[in-house]
Amino acid sequence: MNAMLTKRKTKIVLLFIICFANLTVLIIPQTPLTTIGTDDIMDERKFPYTIKSANNDTTAPVIVFIKPDINDTLFTGKSYDIIVNITDDNPPLLGNVSIEVLNATTSLFNASMINDEGSKWSFTWDNITSYPNHMTYFFKVTAKDSSVNENLGMSGVIYIYVAVYTSRSPGYLYGILYLIIASVVIASIFVYFTRKHAYSSSKKQ
């Protein structure tokens, strides 16, 4: 009888051990799976903030004049190209670079600059003859970068002296030519009527 009870107790203990082992196998793998899933979610959440941090530019664009490259440049033509080099981690977009043209006392106008290639921007001042000749004109460039902060950079001021050459010799020559032509026409008319009058007089006689 005691032997039977001992065998029964042994079977119950073994059954309990087997059930406990099965539960352990089912429970233990769930922990690392849950941890991996959480890490993946955290990585996805961190990703946008990494991009935003990289674009958090706090430096204003640096503007350097290429043309003119020195002050007091003498200009004698009728149009002039102003060229600058603009460097920034987030370069300006089209429409965010402008040039101001001034004389000694007054701001004359503002205009947008064009992105030629890479970091070079230009503006063609093609109505110079609309402004007073033999004067000094100043240029100042402003650029706003394309970062989320939209940092604003300003160049130094550079100036040129405009002395557009306009020769008056052709005007005098044309005036003299017109005078000669007019004199020839008047002389021809005078000769014509003089001869006609002489012919009429001789016919009457």
Buried (B, 14 or more C-beta within 10 A) or exposed (E): EEEEEEEEEEEEEEEEEEEEEEEEEEEEEEEEEEEEEEEEEEEEEEEEEEEEEEEEBEBBBEBEBEEBEEBEBEBEEBEBEBBBEBBBBBBBEEEBBBBBBBBEEEEEEEEEBEBEEEBBBBBEBEEBEEBEEEEEBBBBBBBBBBBEBEBEBEBEEBBBBBEEEEEEEEEEEEEEEEEEEEEEEEEEEEEEEEEEEEEEEEEEE
